[in-house]
Amino acid sequence: MVAGLGKAVGSQGGVVACSHTMRTWLWNRARSFVFSTAPSPLLCRVALAQVRAARAADAARAQLGQRAAELRASLLARGLPALPGGRGPIVPVVLGSNERALRAMAELRNCGILVQAIRPPTVPVGGARLRLTAHADWPDDAVPRIVEALEAACGS
């Protein structure tokens, strides 16, 4: 099993959980491994603590799912161009042009809402978008406030 420890648990690097035989084979045959450095003992402790915290965060995961679903539903109800079909906490809002995405990002930041404009080559030409990320710890009024500000920013 291979697992990332960066975005997944807020640490750094990754881990390969395998048999002793596989470990030895990887150690001697995986060319990219030759240039990697083992994490420090402190980083290992931090990663382990983060993995344990993530495993125990069922309530926060459920709350995050609810906030993301609420955000998507609110965007769709207002006719904002959220990509359909997503279920995770990242909610893309496709605005088309780079200029429109950058302008909306700046307007939202002026309202205290942090979003990222994603532009080509990361997305197709004409597919510039805002990347909204739902959070489990948002207050109850966060989604309506974000959607209202987004509607104003996208309409300009």
Order of alpha helices (4+ residues) and beta strands (2+ residues): beta-beta-alpha-alpha-alpha-beta-alpha-beta-beta-alpha
